[in-house]
Amino acid sequence: MALAVVRASHLRVTCDSCRATTAEVCGRRDLPGMARVAAVRKFKSVGWHHDGADYAPSARAETTVDAMGAGRWYCPACSKKTHL
């Protein structure tokens, strides 16, 4: 599941594998575009795995997809599994 904006200042991600684990970041002090980029960095820093390559039509678009958080997200427990 891609990043979802909650109450215009919170960004939440749900694990695409187990669908039970979620994480949320408050981006109230950032502009909407920068809040998404900061949220992606924070989720990755605590162990979330982002798989956005399938959603990019070209290599150039892949960097935009990665920065904005589109694509599949896996929680730290599910990202350790080898079958992703």
Rosetta silent file (secondary structure, phi, psi, omega in degrees, C-alpha in Angstrom):
SEQUENCE: MALAVVRASHLRVTCDSCRATTAEVCGRRDLPGMARVAAVRKFKSVGWHHDGADYAPSARAETTVDAMGAGRWYCPACSKKTHL
SCORE:     score description
SCORE:     0.000 S_00000001
   1 L     0.000  133.278  179.234    0.000    0.000    0.000 S_00000001
   2 L   -70.768  169.496  178.125    1.393    3.405   -0.909 S_00000001
   3 L   -60.964  137.059  179.008    1.768    6.201    1.624 S_00000001
   4 E  -116.198  131.090  177.946   -1.591    7.535    2.740 S_00000001
   5 E   -83.518  125.190 -178.207   -2.069   11.105    3.945 S_00000001
   6 E  -117.684  121.905  179.872   -4.066   11.148    7.179 S_00000001
   7 L    55.741   30.692  173.739   -5.488   14.470    8.431 S_00000001
   8 L    60.718   -2.679  177.503   -3.230   16.340    5.969 S_00000001
   9 L  -133.699   -7.893  178.684   -0.244   16.244    8.313 S_00000001
  10 E  -110.942  139.101  176.946    0.216   12.569    9.183 S_00000001
  11 E  -117.213  128.564 -175.936    1.601    9.967    6.790 S_00000001
  12 E  -123.086  142.074  175.672    0.810    6.324    7.420 S_00000001
  13 E  -126.236  142.095  178.925    2.137    3.181    5.809 S_00000001
  14 E  -120.016  138.596 -179.322    0.661   -0.327    6.106 S_00000001
  15 L   -64.878  129.275  179.448    2.612   -3.523    5.494 S_00000001
  16 L   -77.837  -15.327 -179.302    1.616   -5.143    2.181 S_00000001
  17 L   -88.997  -59.024 -176.610    2.555   -8.601    3.423 S_00000001
  18 L   -91.341  -20.146 -179.703    0.910   -8.989    6.837 S_00000001
  19 L    57.892   13.664 -179.053   -1.532   -6.029    6.530 S_00000001
  20 L  -111.016  -29.778 -176.449   -1.445   -5.750   10.326 S_00000001
  21 L   -91.067  132.413  176.263    1.573   -3.547   11.001 S_00000001
  22 E  -130.889  160.257  173.948    1.344    0.192   10.434 S_00000001
  23 E  -141.132  148.502 -176.267    3.612    3.159   11.078 S_00000001
  24 E  -138.251  141.335  179.593    2.750    6.839   11.125 S_00000001
  25 E  -127.625  139.183  176.432    4.816   10.019   10.904 S_00000001
  26 E   -92.395  122.240  179.223    3.702   13.567   11.667 S_00000001
  27 L  -115.163   32.510 -174.289    4.725   16.022    8.958 S_00000001
  28 L   -59.009  -34.237 -174.776    2.920   19.052   10.305 S_00000001
  29 L   -89.505   -1.530 -178.226    5.942   21.350   10.097 S_00000001
  30 L  -108.579  158.690  171.151    6.867   20.403    6.539 S_00000001
  31 L   -68.513  152.919 -175.232    5.373   21.269    3.172 S_00000001
  32 H   -52.582  -44.868  179.424    3.268   18.372    1.799 S_00000001
  33 H   -65.158  -41.475 -179.972    5.867   17.289   -0.783 S_00000001
  34 H   -72.961  -29.780  177.706    8.730   17.463    1.676 S_00000001
  35 H   -64.202  -39.008  178.241    6.700   15.668    4.351 S_00000001
  36 H   -65.655  -44.265  179.692    6.357   12.669    2.030 S_00000001
  37 H   -64.028  -42.995  178.747   10.087   12.605    1.282 S_00000001
  38 H   -65.302  -38.266  179.190   10.939   12.914    4.982 S_00000001
  39 H   -64.521  -41.427  178.152    8.454   10.161    5.868 S_00000001
  40 H   -59.526  -45.665  178.979   10.031    7.796    3.330 S_00000001
  41 H   -61.718  -42.354 -178.773   13.465    8.413    4.882 S_00000001
  42 H   -67.099  -42.832  179.417   12.146    7.861    8.410 S_00000001
  43 H   -63.054  -42.829  179.275   10.340    4.636    7.538 S_00000001
  44 H   -66.156  -34.606 -177.772   13.427    3.253    5.809 S_00000001
  45 H   -69.048  -23.784  179.114   15.673    4.237    8.726 S_00000001
  46 L   -99.831    8.715  171.655   13.662    2.119   11.180 S_00000001
  47 L   110.381   -0.618  177.519   13.649   -0.957    8.957 S_00000001
  48 L   -72.911  143.153  179.774   10.683   -0.652    6.612 S_00000001
  49 E  -107.187  130.442 -179.400   11.366   -1.933    3.072 S_00000001
  50 E  -110.244  125.273  178.448   10.030    0.011    0.088 S_00000001
  51 E  -117.240   90.285 -176.491    9.500   -1.776   -3.219 S_00000001
  52 L  -108.896   -1.104 -175.094    8.550    0.888   -5.730 S_00000001
  53 H   -64.044  -30.945 -178.237   10.342   -0.364   -8.852 S_00000001
  54 H   -69.669  -18.013 -174.996    7.275   -2.158  -10.232 S_00000001
  55 H   -99.087   -0.922 -178.062    5.330    1.091  -10.392 S_00000001
  56 L  -100.084  123.523 -179.975    7.861    3.125  -12.382 S_00000001
  57 L   -73.538  -20.727 -179.985    7.480    3.114  -16.172 S_00000001
  58 L  -145.395  169.098  179.552   11.077    4.317  -16.678 S_00000001
  59 H   -64.609  -35.327  179.559   14.348    4.681  -14.802 S_00000001
  60 H   -66.949  -39.958  179.634   13.804    8.428  -14.505 S_00000001
  61 H   -71.669  -21.871 -179.086   10.363    7.958  -12.971 S_00000001
  62 H   -61.571  -37.516  179.022   11.808    5.402  -10.541 S_00000001
  63 H   -67.153  -35.900  177.108   13.545    8.127   -8.523 S_00000001
  64 H   -67.989  -42.306  179.177   10.264   10.036   -8.220 S_00000001
  65 H   -62.216  -43.763  179.051    8.409    6.891   -7.158 S_00000001
  66 H   -64.075  -41.152 -177.769   11.070    6.151   -4.533 S_00000001
  67 H   -70.242  -33.985 -176.613   11.030    9.692   -3.182 S_00000001
  68 H   -91.790   -8.603  175.041    7.240    9.920   -2.936 S_00000001
  69 L    84.514   14.443  177.127    6.696    6.468   -1.429 S_00000001
  70 L   -72.432  148.835  179.158    4.495    4.946   -4.128 S_00000001
  71 L   116.256 -160.990 -177.693    4.605    1.179   -4.324 S_00000001
  72 E   -94.914  144.175  177.479    4.666   -1.618   -1.793 S_00000001
  73 E  -123.244  140.393  178.895    5.861   -1.290    1.804 S_00000001
  74 E  -126.972  134.304 -179.474    6.939   -4.130    4.103 S_00000001
  75 L   -67.062  165.039 -179.081    7.325   -3.912    7.888 S_00000001
  76 H   -56.459  -36.655 -179.875   10.689   -4.802    9.484 S_00000001
  77 H   -69.890  -44.458 -179.004    9.492   -8.317   10.385 S_00000001
  78 H   -73.561  -29.747 -178.524    8.142   -9.104    6.913 S_00000001
  79 H   -70.135  -17.082  177.070   11.089   -7.499    5.116 S_00000001
  80 L   -78.476  -15.758  178.320   13.402  -10.105    6.687 S_00000001
  81 L   -72.625  145.383 -175.488   11.557  -12.859    4.830 S_00000001
  82 L   -87.162   -4.986 -175.463   13.251  -13.950    1.619 S_00000001
  83 L   -95.801   14.223 -179.142   10.115  -14.410   -0.491 S_00000001
  84 L   -65.053    0.000    0.000    9.227  -10.730   -1.053 S_00000001
